Amino acid sequence: MTVRKTKEKDLLRNNKISILLNTRELRAIEAYCTKYKVRNRSKFMREAVLTEVLKKFDEDYPSLFEFEKPNLFVK
């Protein structure tokens, strides 16, 4: 298997996460998607969640006295 095929295989989305929303939350997301013409809600949700995760990692970047840096991409 080539390096490219291995990388592509690692990027396949095979893991599923389900969330529950109340009616107001669902209506807010539906209104947002309609207003901003979001066509792929899965992509939108994934990007929104990962943006927050990466932002928090960036904010919590280790100080001078912390030695372990969280790495999202290490297995």
ChimeraX attribute file (.defattr): number of C-alpha atoms within 10 A of each C-alpha:
attribute: neighborCount
match mode: 1-to-1
recipient: residues
	/A:1	5
	/A:2	7
	/A:3	8
	/A:4	9
	/A:5	10
	/A:6	10
	/A:7	10
	/A:8	10
	/A:9	10
	/A:10	10
	/A:11	9
	/A:12	8
	/A:13	7
	/A:14	6
	/A:15	5
	/A:16	5
	/A:17	4
	/A:18	4
	/A:19	4
	/A:20	7
	/A:21	9
	/A:22	7
	/A:23	9
	/A:24	9
	/A:25	11
	/A:26	12
	/A:27	12
	/A:28	11
	/A:29	16
	/A:30	14
	/A:31	13
	/A:32	12
	/A:33	15
	/A:34	11
	/A:35	9
	/A:36	9
	/A:37	9
	/A:38	15
	/A:39	10
	/A:40	9
	/A:41	12
	/A:42	10
	/A:43	11
	/A:44	12
	/A:45	12
	/A:46	10
	/A:47	12
	/A:48	11
	/A:49	12
	/A:50	11
	/A:51	12
	/A:52	11
	/A:53	13
	/A:54	12
	/A:55	12
	/A:56	11
	/A:57	15
	/A:58	11
	/A:59	9
	/A:60	11
	/A:61	13
	/A:62	13
	/A:63	9
	/A:64	6
	/A:65	6
	/A:66	8
	/A:67	8
	/A:68	9
	/A:69	11
	/A:70	12
	/A:71	8
	/A:72	9
	/A:73	5
	/A:74	5
	/A:75	4
